[in-house]
Amino acid sequence: MAITNPNLPNGPKTLFVSSVEKAFQVLNAFRIGQRDFGLHDLNLPEISRFSGLDKSASQRFANTLTILGYLEKDSITRRYRPALGLTDFYYTYMVSNRLAEIAMPRLIEASQLHHTTVNLCEPSGNEINYTVRVPNQTASYRTTLPGRRMPMFCTAAGTVFLAYRPEAEAEQILSASKIRKLTEWTVTDLDQIRERINKARKDGYCIGVQQSMPHEISTAAPVLDSEGRAIAAVQIPVFMPEWTVDSAEEKIAPLVLKTARAISGYFANEG
C-alpha cells in the first residue's frame, strides 16, 4: 500500500531527497494504520505494508526514527508507535501560523455562544485539515484533536472552500478525489456535488447533513484573502436530535458567517 502525496509536484523532482520522503512514508504508515485499521502501534510487516517500502528499508527507517525520538518501540512486543517528539512539528507549525493566531480568539468566542465545537479547517490537497479545534465539553476525544483530515467533496468546510476557489481548481480537486460514501447519506453524484458548491457560493455558507458522520449537521463559511479566494473555513458541527437543519440555519449559519468574516477582515485589509 504505497502512499500517494497530492502535494508533490508533477515532473522532475529537482533537489528532491528520496530518503527523506521514505522516512515520512514510515511516519505516515501510522496514520494509515490508525485511520483505516484502528491500529495504534505497528510491527515491521505492517509498517512495510502501509508505507510501500520493503521490510529492510522499513526496519532501517523505523530504527532511525526511534533513535531520533519520533517513534518508540516496545521491548516486549517489538511494535512501534508514534513518540512525543512528533508533537514538536505541530507546535512549530502552529506558532508560525498567523491564520490560526488571528482565528483563535474568534473561534473561542463563537464556541461560547451556543456551547458548540468550532473548528478552523485548512486545505491539504483534496482534503480539509482541522488545524484548530475548540471543543465543547461533550465532544468525544478524537473530535477534539487537530490534524484530522476529511475529503473536500462531501464536507461543509470543503464545499465552501471549493465554492470560493477558481472553477478549474475546484474541478481539478474533484477529479483527484476518491468519491465514496462515508455515511449512507453522503452525496457522491458529481452533478449534485457541483450543485452544493454553487449553492454555497450563492449563500456564503454550506450546511451538510450527515455527509461525513451520522447525526451530524455541519455548517461552514469560508475565510477569504484580499482577493476573495478561500484560504480556510470556519466549521461548527452540531448533532441531531438536539439540533435540526432549521435551528442550524437560524443560529449556526449566522455565527459561522460572522466568525469567518471577522477573520477574513484581517486579510482583506492587506489588499
HELIX and SHEET records of a PDB file:
HELIX    1   1 SER A   18  PHE A   37  1                                  20    
HELIX    2   2 LEU A   44  SER A   51  1                                   8    
HELIX    3   3 LYS A   55  ILE A   67  1                                  13    
HELIX    4   4 LEU A   84  LEU A   86  5                                   3    
HELIX    5   5 THR A   87  VAL A   95  1                                   9    
HELIX    6   6 ARG A   98  HIS A  114  1                                  17    
HELIX    7   7 TYR A  141  THR A  144  5                                   4    
HELIX    8   8 ALA A  156  ALA A  163  1                                   8    
HELIX    9   9 GLU A  167  ALA A  176  1                                  10    
HELIX   10  10 LEU A  190  ASP A  203  1                                  14    
HELIX   11  11 VAL A  245  SER A  247  1                                   3    
HELIX   12  12 ALA A  248  ILE A  252  3                                   5    
HELIX   13  13 ALA A  253  ALA A  268  1                                  16    
SHEET    1   A 2 LEU A  71  LYS A  73  0                                        
SHEET    2   A 2 TYR A  80  PRO A  82 -1                                        
SHEET    1   B 6 ARG A 149  PRO A 151  0                                        
SHEET    2   B 6 GLU A 127  VAL A 134 -1                                        
SHEET    3   B 6 VAL A 118  SER A 124 -1                                        
SHEET    4   B 6 ALA A 230  PHE A 239 -1                                        
SHEET    5   B 6 GLU A 216  LEU A 224 -1                                        
SHEET    6   B 6 CYS A 206  VAL A 209 -1                                        
END                                                                             
